[in-house]
Amino acid sequence: MHTKSQRIFRGIRVATLGSLCVVASFALGIHTAGDIAPIASLQADGPAREGDMNDDSTVNIQDVIEILEIVRGNTQTTAHHLRVDPNTDGQLTIDDAIHLLQTLAAL
């Protein structure tokens, strides 16, 4: 079982990562989810690690930033991006960045 201090630390990590996502979103100019058009699915093949957007064999905050760059339109979506879609819905949106942050916070 986790001690009380471990649970508090985990909560702080989740809050910090969540805050980072919100700040990064606004810094990139994302003001509402309604302004974001979903990206159509591409045919993708081969095994890949869910959430590893930059294909460096690890999932970290850089992958969240990559998602936000795609959502904002600063980076083109590739078949690889869709193959590692964090919430596996075939679209890359702000929800994927939040999902990935929650996954990272749970580690």
N, C-alpha and C positions, 0 to 999 in steps of 0.2 A: 504494500500500500504506500501511497505517497504521503509524506508528512505535510502538515499545514503550510510550512514555508515553501515546500516544493510546489504545492498547488497555487500559492500566491505568486510565486515566481513565474509559473506557467501562465497564469492570468495576465500578468504584466507583459509577458512576451506576446501573447495574443493581442492585447490592447495596443502594444507598440507596433506590431506588424500591421494591424488594421488601420492605425493612424497613418502609417507610412503609405499604405495603399490609397487612402483618401487624399493625402497631400500630393502624392505623385499624380493622381488622377486630375486634380485641379491644376497642377503645374503643367500638365500636358494639354489643358484646355477642355477637359471633359466636364461639362457642367450638369448634364442630365443624361440618363440612360436612354431616353427617347430620341436623342440626337444621334445615337450610334446605330448604324445599319449593320445587321449580321452579315457575316461573310459566308457565301455559299460553300458547301462541302466540295472537296476535290477527292478524286480516287487516290487513296494512299495505300501503300503496301509495306510489308516488312515489320519486324518487331521494333519497338521503341519504348522508352520509359515515359510513362504518363507525366506531363508537366515539364519535361526537359526540352524547352523551346529552342535553346541555342545549341543543342546536341553535344554538350560537353560531358555527358554521362553522369551528371549530378543535377539535382533540382535545388535551386536556391533563389535568392532575391533577384538575381539577374534574369531568371526566367519570367518572373512577375513583370519586371521592367520591359522585357521583350513583348509580352502580351499587351501591355499598355501602349507600347509603340505601334503595335499592329492595330489596336482599337482606334487609336488617334489617326491612323493613316500614314504614319511616318515610315513604316516598314511593310513591305509586300508580304502577304500570306503565301506560304509554300505548302506543298503536300505534307512535308514533315511537320509543320506547325499543326495542321489538322489531325495528323496521325497521333500526336501527343496531347491533344486537346484535354485539359485537366478535368473537365466535367463530362467529357465524351458526348457532347450534344452536336458535334459537327460544325459549331460556330465559335468564333473567338470574340468574346465580349468581356465587359468589366466583371461579370460573374465568374469568369475563368480566373481572373487575377485574384479575386476574393477567395475562391475555392483553393487556389494554390497557396495563398497566405495562411489559410486555416490549416492546410496540410503541413506546411512548414512549422507552424506554431505547435502542432501536436507532436513533433519530433523531439 
